[in-house]
Amino acid sequence: MIFNNDPRIRAFLFGIVLLILGLSYLTKILSDNFLYKYLDYFKSKFAINVLVGLHWTIPVVLACILPNYLTKYNFFKHVFEDSEIWMYLTTLCIYFISLIVVGSIFNLGFCHKVIKGNIDKNESR
C-alpha cells in the first residue's frame, strides 16, 4: 500500500484530530461546569437518573431526526448529496447543540423554581 503524500490529506487528518480534541475538551468543560448544575436541586437517585436519561435521550433523538428533516430543503439536499461528510457533521453539530440547549433549559427551569421558591418564602416572613 502506497501512502499518498498529498498535503490536503495531512491537513484533513490534522483537522479531524483538532476537532476530536476540541469536542472532547468542550464536552468536559460543559459537563463539569454547566450542563448538570440542575442536578444539585435533587436528592432522589431516581429523579436524577430520569433527568440525566432525558438530558441524553432528547439530543440523540433530535440528532437522528433533524438531518433527515433538513433534506426536504433544496439547499441541504444538494449539500448532503454532494458529500456524505456534511450529513455526519450536521448530525454531530445538532447533537452537541441540542445537548447544550436541553441542559440550559433544565438549568433555567430549575433555577427559576428555586429563586421563585426563595422569594415566596422570604415574602411570607
Backbone as a chain_set.jsonl record, in Angstrom:
{"seq": "MIFNNDPRIRAFLFGIVLLILGLSYLTKILSDNFLYKYLDYFKSKFAINVLVGLHWTIPVVLACILPNYLTKYNFFKHVFEDSEIWMYLTTLCIYFISLIVVGSIFNLGFCHKVIKGNIDKNESR", "coords": {"N": [[0.842, -1.18, 0.0], [0.659, 2.098, -0.941], [1.373, 5.195, 0.403], [-0.203, 8.222, -0.139], [1.278, 11.293, -0.607], [-0.099, 13.688, -0.457], [-0.661, 16.987, 0.548], [-3.167, 17.867, 1.325], [-4.453, 15.694, 2.453], [-3.03, 15.323, 4.822], [-3.629, 17.772, 6.078], [-6.387, 17.492, 6.352], [-6.549, 15.239, 8.064], [-5.207, 16.307, 10.286], [-7.015, 18.35, 10.913], [-9.247, 16.786, 11.642], [-8.247, 15.526, 13.948], [-7.86, 17.802, 15.572], [-10.54, 18.621, 15.758], [-11.696, 16.46, 17.166], [-10.239, 16.607, 19.595], [-10.971, 19.207, 20.424], [-13.774, 18.962, 20.697], [-13.942, 16.998, 22.706], [-12.711, 18.331, 24.844], [-14.412, 20.55, 25.087], [-16.794, 19.242, 25.755], [-16.067, 18.142, 28.245], [-15.568, 20.478, 29.79], [-18.081, 21.728, 29.658], [-19.733, 19.76, 30.82], [-18.665, 19.559, 33.375], [-18.937, 22.135, 34.462], [-21.39, 23.359, 33.724], [-23.566, 21.926, 32.414], [-24.841, 20.032, 34.107], [-25.756, 21.304, 36.43], [-28.348, 21.566, 37.346], [-28.919, 19.226, 38.639], [-28.129, 19.491, 41.224], [-30.252, 20.263, 42.773], [-31.746, 18.094, 43.454], [-32.313, 15.253, 45.489], [-33.102, 12.643, 45.313], [-32.186, 9.575, 43.899], [-33.545, 8.323, 41.838], [-34.954, 10.423, 40.563], [-32.768, 11.929, 39.664], [-31.576, 10.085, 37.892], [-33.631, 9.823, 35.991], [-33.782, 12.455, 34.964], [-31.176, 12.791, 33.905], [-31.263, 10.764, 32.011], [-33.295, 11.772, 30.316], [-31.987, 14.074, 29.548], [-29.931, 13.089, 27.926], [-31.298, 11.517, 26.085], [-33.084, 13.143, 24.594], [-31.347, 14.881, 22.971], [-30.115, 12.849, 21.391], [-32.277, 11.771, 19.975], [-33.134, 14.071, 18.58], [-30.808, 14.542, 17.056], [-30.879, 12.377, 15.372], [-33.239, 12.731, 13.948], [-33.45, 15.402, 12.871], [-31.4, 15.885, 10.748], [-32.413, 14.307, 8.615], [-34.832, 15.592, 8.258], [-33.93, 18.059, 7.347], [-33.163, 17.468, 4.772], [-35.344, 17.863, 3.197], [-35.304, 20.424, 2.281], [-34.066, 22.245, -0.472], [-31.464, 23.393, -0.514], [-29.997, 22.072, 1.569], [-30.364, 19.475, 0.708], [-28.919, 19.334, -1.7], [-26.357, 19.863, -0.732], [-25.943, 17.706, 1.028], [-26.093, 15.594, -0.783], [-23.881, 16.046, -2.379], [-21.654, 15.542, -0.729], [-21.157, 13.087, 1.66], [-20.044, 13.537, 4.128], [-20.963, 15.924, 5.162], [-23.483, 15.309, 6.098], [-22.896, 13.701, 8.302], [-21.405, 15.497, 9.859], [-23.365, 17.421, 10.312], [-25.171, 15.946, 11.856], [-23.576, 15.481, 14.148], [-23.106, 18.135, 15.011], [-25.73, 19.017, 15.525], [-26.332, 17.288, 17.587], [-24.537, 18.106, 19.693], [-25.291, 20.799, 19.974], [-27.997, 20.559, 20.693], [-27.684, 19.143, 23.064], [-26.468, 21.05, 24.714], [-28.477, 23.023, 24.669], [-30.693, 21.688, 25.823], [-29.637, 21.172, 28.375], [-29.333, 23.83, 29.212], [-31.996, 24.693, 29.253], [-33.049, 23.0, 31.237], [-31.453, 23.867, 33.428], [-32.169, 26.619, 33.609], [-34.927, 26.368, 34.07], [-35.109, 24.937, 36.546], [-33.554, 26.569, 38.199], [-35.074, 28.889, 38.124], [-37.385, 28.016, 39.449], [-36.324, 27.537, 41.979], [-35.394, 30.087, 42.723], [-37.807, 31.498, 42.636], [-39.173, 30.061, 44.59], [-37.619, 30.723, 46.837], [-38.043, 33.458, 46.939], [-40.788, 33.538, 47.476], [-40.819, 32.335, 50.009], [-39.386, 34.213, 51.474], [-41.09, 36.426, 51.339], [-43.24, 35.636, 52.874], [-42.445, 35.872, 55.466]], "CA": [[0.0, 0.0, 0.0], [1.465, 3.311, -1.081], [0.754, 6.362, 1.028], [-0.205, 9.406, -0.98], [1.854, 12.415, 0.132], [-0.871, 14.894, -0.745], [-0.762, 17.784, 1.779], [-4.572, 18.017, 1.722], [-4.791, 14.569, 3.335], [-2.452, 15.637, 6.131], [-4.411, 18.866, 6.663], [-7.683, 16.939, 6.736], [-6.35, 14.413, 9.264], [-4.904, 17.218, 11.38], [-8.283, 18.985, 11.26], [-10.067, 15.795, 12.35], [-7.674, 15.378, 15.291], [-8.209, 19.026, 16.309], [-11.976, 18.579, 16.022], [-11.939, 15.492, 18.234], [-9.712, 17.164, 20.844], [-11.799, 20.346, 20.804], [-15.081, 18.494, 21.16], [-13.808, 16.32, 23.998], [-12.437, 19.365, 25.836], [-15.65, 21.308, 25.257], [-17.739, 18.398, 26.485], [-15.629, 18.05, 29.642], [-15.796, 21.765, 30.461], [-19.518, 21.953, 29.792], [-20.349, 18.833, 31.764], [-18.188, 19.836, 34.727], [-19.276, 23.46, 34.965], [-22.653, 23.971, 33.346], [-24.677, 21.095, 31.941], [-25.538, 19.251, 35.124], [-25.982, 22.064, 37.663], [-29.728, 21.373, 37.804], [-28.99, 18.024, 39.471], [-27.833, 19.864, 42.608], [-31.502, 20.525, 43.467], [-32.447, 16.834, 43.7], [-31.655, 14.301, 46.369], [-33.539, 11.313, 44.928], [-31.412, 8.961, 42.816], [-34.46, 8.046, 40.728], [-35.187, 11.683, 39.848], [-31.518, 12.275, 38.979], [-31.409, 9.174, 36.761], [-34.629, 10.158, 34.973], [-33.39, 13.708, 34.333], [-29.985, 12.555, 33.073], [-31.739, 9.987, 30.868], [-33.959, 12.707, 29.413], [-30.985, 15.007, 29.044], [-29.171, 12.447, 26.862], [-32.193, 10.929, 25.083], [-33.623, 14.193, 23.727], [-30.388, 15.227, 21.906], [-29.899, 11.73, 20.471], [-33.443, 11.703, 19.087], [-33.068, 15.229, 17.682], [-29.699, 14.367, 16.114], [-31.262, 11.364, 14.387], [-34.393, 13.164, 13.163], [-33.291, 16.687, 12.176], [-30.718, 15.863, 9.443], [-33.331, 13.794, 7.594], [-35.808, 16.655, 8.016], [-33.278, 19.111, 6.573], [-33.043, 17.069, 3.373], [-36.533, 18.327, 2.473], [-34.982, 21.717, 1.699], [-33.181, 22.073, -1.628], [-30.078, 23.737, -0.194], [-29.375, 20.988, 2.329], [-30.405, 18.262, -0.099], [-27.781, 19.367, -2.621], [-25.111, 19.771, 0.043], [-25.81, 16.342, 1.539], [-25.851, 14.694, -1.907], [-22.526, 16.261, -2.874], [-20.676, 14.903, 0.148], [-21.783, 12.44, 2.816], [-19.452, 14.007, 5.379], [-21.795, 17.0, 5.689], [-24.579, 14.686, 6.846], [-22.338, 13.275, 9.591], [-21.072, 16.698, 10.624], [-24.63, 18.02, 10.739], [-25.672, 15.131, 12.968], [-22.736, 15.753, 15.317], [-23.361, 19.504, 15.47], [-27.075, 19.056, 16.107], [-26.266, 16.583, 18.871], [-23.908, 18.943, 20.709], [-26.103, 21.999, 20.193], [-29.199, 20.198, 21.457], [-27.248, 18.776, 24.412], [-26.269, 22.305, 25.436], [-29.768, 23.706, 24.799], [-31.506, 20.962, 26.809], [-29.04, 21.465, 29.682], [-29.657, 25.22, 29.558], [-33.427, 24.749, 29.602], [-33.205, 22.388, 32.562], [-30.851, 24.758, 34.426], [-33.003, 27.812, 33.769], [-36.207, 25.978, 34.656], [-34.98, 24.599, 37.954], [-33.074, 27.756, 38.912], [-36.218, 29.79, 38.248], [-38.257, 27.495, 40.509], [-35.658, 27.723, 43.273], [-35.416, 31.525, 43.027], [-39.202, 31.845, 42.917], [-39.486, 29.471, 45.892], [-36.936, 31.517, 47.865], [-38.727, 34.763, 47.029], [-42.063, 33.297, 48.132], [-40.544, 32.077, 51.414], [-38.962, 35.468, 52.099], [-42.222, 37.327, 51.437], [-44.188, 35.202, 53.897], [-41.889, 36.134, 56.81]], "C": [[0.887, 1.243, 0.0], [0.695, 4.474, -0.475], [0.892, 7.564, 0.109], [0.277, 10.595, -0.148], [1.161, 13.731, -0.17], [-1.028, 15.702, 0.543], [-2.214, 17.996, 2.226], [-5.002, 16.895, 2.654], [-4.252, 14.837, 4.73], [-3.233, 16.753, 6.826], [-5.765, 18.365, 7.129], [-7.56, 16.099, 7.999], [-6.025, 15.269, 10.481], [-6.165, 17.943, 11.84], [-9.199, 18.047, 12.031], [-9.562, 15.615, 13.781], [-8.003, 16.607, 16.136], [-9.691, 19.062, 16.664], [-12.298, 17.629, 17.168], [-11.441, 16.025, 19.571], [-10.563, 18.336, 21.335], [-13.154, 19.922, 21.343], [-14.986, 17.784, 22.506], [-13.536, 17.33, 25.114], [-13.688, 20.19, 26.137], [-16.684, 20.519, 26.048], [-17.351, 18.29, 27.95], [-15.903, 19.348, 30.387], [-17.291, 21.996, 30.676], [-20.139, 21.022, 30.82], [-19.897, 19.082, 33.192], [-18.758, 21.134, 35.287], [-20.709, 23.909, 34.723], [-23.795, 22.991, 33.134], [-25.486, 20.433, 33.056], [-25.767, 19.998, 36.435], [-27.4, 21.884, 38.202], [-29.868, 20.145, 38.694], [-28.69, 18.317, 40.939], [-29.101, 20.053, 43.425], [-32.257, 19.256, 43.829], [-31.62, 15.936, 44.6], [-31.995, 12.861, 45.989], [-32.717, 10.795, 43.749], [-32.299, 8.699, 41.601], [-34.705, 9.303, 39.897], [-33.939, 12.103, 39.067], [-31.326, 11.395, 37.753], [-32.395, 9.477, 35.637], [-34.232, 11.432, 34.239], [-32.156, 13.544, 33.443], [-30.367, 11.734, 31.842], [-32.448, 10.862, 29.852], [-32.95, 13.64, 28.749], [-30.184, 14.385, 27.899], [-30.064, 11.884, 25.762], [-32.704, 11.979, 24.104], [-32.611, 14.604, 22.654], [-30.129, 14.095, 20.907], [-31.05, 11.636, 19.475], [-33.418, 12.872, 18.094], [-31.959, 15.078, 16.644], [-30.015, 13.317, 15.059], [-32.367, 11.858, 13.455], [-34.099, 14.395, 12.31], [-32.499, 16.637, 10.864], [-31.599, 15.316, 8.317], [-34.405, 14.821, 7.265], [-35.21, 17.76, 7.146], [-33.148, 18.757, 5.096], [-34.272, 17.444, 2.559], [-36.283, 19.667, 1.792], [-33.905, 21.542, 0.635], [-31.72, 22.355, -1.302], [-29.38, 22.582, 0.509], [-29.347, 19.693, 1.526], [-29.224, 18.211, -1.054], [-26.456, 19.232, -1.877], [-24.89, 18.35, 0.532], [-25.55, 15.34, 0.413], [-24.44, 14.846, -2.457], [-21.49, 15.526, -2.037], [-21.393, 14.361, 1.386], [-21.243, 12.977, 4.136], [-20.278, 15.129, 5.996], [-22.963, 16.448, 6.49], [-24.084, 14.277, 8.24], [-21.98, 14.476, 10.467], [-22.327, 17.409, 11.123], [-25.21, 17.263, 11.921], [-24.893, 15.408, 14.246], [-22.999, 17.14, 15.879], [-24.736, 19.625, 16.119], [-27.072, 18.376, 17.469], [-25.674, 17.483, 19.957], [-24.721, 20.201, 20.999], [-27.335, 21.663, 21.014], [-28.842, 19.747, 22.868], [-27.07, 20.021, 25.266], [-27.603, 23.008, 25.673], [-30.648, 23.011, 25.841], [-30.962, 21.195, 28.211], [-29.357, 22.883, 30.136], [-31.117, 25.355, 29.975], [-33.66, 24.149, 30.977], [-32.644, 23.291, 33.651], [-31.709, 25.982, 34.676], [-34.333, 27.483, 34.443], [-36.11, 25.703, 36.145], [-34.437, 25.766, 38.778], [-34.213, 28.744, 39.12], [-37.155, 29.324, 39.364], [-37.631, 27.708, 41.881], [-35.683, 29.192, 43.665], [-36.827, 31.957, 43.386], [-39.622, 31.286, 44.28], [-38.852, 30.256, 47.021], [-37.619, 32.875, 48.038], [-40.051, 34.594, 47.763], [-41.856, 33.045, 49.629], [-40.165, 33.346, 52.144], [-40.131, 36.432, 52.251], [-43.196, 36.939, 52.553], [-43.685, 35.49, 55.304], [-42.32, 37.456, 57.336]], "O": [[1.759, 1.398, 0.855], [-0.471, 4.706, -0.793], [1.986, 7.876, -0.361], [-0.278, 10.863, 0.918], [1.795, 14.786, -0.136], [-1.487, 15.155, 1.546], [-2.456, 18.278, 3.399], [-5.822, 17.109, 3.547], [-4.947, 14.6, 5.718], [-3.47, 16.684, 8.032], [-6.243, 18.769, 8.189], [-8.378, 16.229, 8.91], [-6.505, 14.997, 11.581], [-6.363, 18.129, 13.041], [-9.86, 18.471, 12.978], [-10.357, 15.558, 14.719], [-8.386, 16.469, 17.298], [-10.054, 19.491, 17.759], [-13.092, 17.965, 18.046], [-12.14, 15.911, 20.579], [-10.842, 18.444, 22.529], [-13.627, 20.468, 22.34], [-15.859, 17.954, 23.357], [-14.075, 17.196, 26.212], [-13.984, 20.489, 27.294], [-17.369, 21.07, 26.91], [-18.222, 18.342, 28.818], [-16.419, 19.319, 31.504], [-17.711, 22.413, 31.756], [-20.984, 21.446, 31.609], [-20.659, 18.845, 34.129], [-19.035, 21.213, 36.484], [-21.206, 24.766, 35.453], [-24.896, 23.217, 33.637], [-26.704, 20.298, 32.937], [-25.956, 19.356, 37.468], [-27.622, 22.035, 39.404], [-30.845, 20.035, 39.434], [-28.964, 17.486, 41.805], [-29.045, 20.008, 44.654], [-33.313, 19.334, 44.456], [-30.396, 15.867, 44.489], [-31.237, 11.948, 46.318], [-32.567, 11.476, 42.734], [-31.852, 8.84, 40.463], [-34.668, 9.253, 38.667], [-34.044, 12.577, 37.936], [-30.955, 11.89, 36.689], [-32.039, 9.398, 34.461], [-34.332, 11.489, 33.013], [-32.104, 14.101, 32.346], [-29.854, 11.979, 30.751], [-32.23, 10.713, 28.65], [-33.045, 13.949, 27.561], [-29.792, 15.103, 26.979], [-29.629, 11.783, 24.615], [-32.75, 11.724, 22.901], [-32.997, 14.672, 21.487], [-29.946, 14.348, 19.716], [-30.831, 11.444, 18.279], [-33.656, 12.678, 16.901], [-32.143, 15.443, 15.483], [-29.469, 13.369, 13.957], [-32.426, 11.448, 12.296], [-34.467, 14.426, 11.136], [-32.902, 17.311, 9.916], [-31.538, 15.808, 7.189], [-34.844, 14.912, 6.119], [-35.903, 18.333, 6.305], [-33.035, 19.649, 4.254], [-34.239, 17.349, 1.332], [-36.972, 20.013, 0.832], [-32.952, 20.785, 0.82], [-30.833, 21.636, -1.761], [-28.3, 22.16, 0.097], [-28.411, 18.904, 1.65], [-28.593, 17.165, -1.207], [-25.541, 18.558, -2.349], [-23.773, 17.837, 0.461], [-24.861, 14.342, 0.625], [-23.861, 13.877, -2.948], [-20.548, 14.95, -2.581], [-22.131, 15.078, 2.063], [-21.919, 12.882, 5.161], [-20.3, 15.278, 7.218], [-23.387, 17.065, 7.467], [-24.777, 14.487, 9.235], [-22.226, 14.468, 11.673], [-22.343, 17.938, 12.234], [-25.688, 17.87, 12.879], [-25.488, 15.553, 15.314], [-23.106, 17.306, 17.095], [-24.877, 20.272, 17.156], [-27.736, 18.836, 18.398], [-26.256, 17.607, 21.035], [-24.824, 20.62, 22.152], [-27.684, 22.401, 21.936], [-29.633, 19.953, 23.789], [-27.481, 20.039, 26.426], [-27.837, 23.534, 26.761], [-31.282, 23.682, 26.656], [-31.738, 21.397, 29.145], [-29.621, 23.113, 31.317], [-31.431, 26.053, 30.939], [-34.384, 24.719, 31.793], [-33.279, 23.471, 34.69], [-31.953, 26.347, 35.826], [-34.807, 28.24, 35.29], [-36.936, 26.182, 36.923], [-34.821, 25.933, 39.935], [-34.308, 29.368, 40.177], [-37.66, 30.14, 40.135], [-38.334, 28.027, 42.84], [-35.963, 29.517, 44.819], [-37.02, 32.707, 44.343], [-40.336, 31.947, 45.035], [-39.478, 30.444, 48.065], [-37.752, 33.374, 49.156], [-40.401, 35.431, 48.595], [-42.66, 33.508, 50.438], [-40.562, 33.552, 53.291], [-40.16, 37.195, 53.216], [-43.889, 37.792, 53.109], [-44.453, 35.359, 56.257], [-41.945, 37.83, 58.447]]}, "num_chains": 1, "name": "protein.A"}
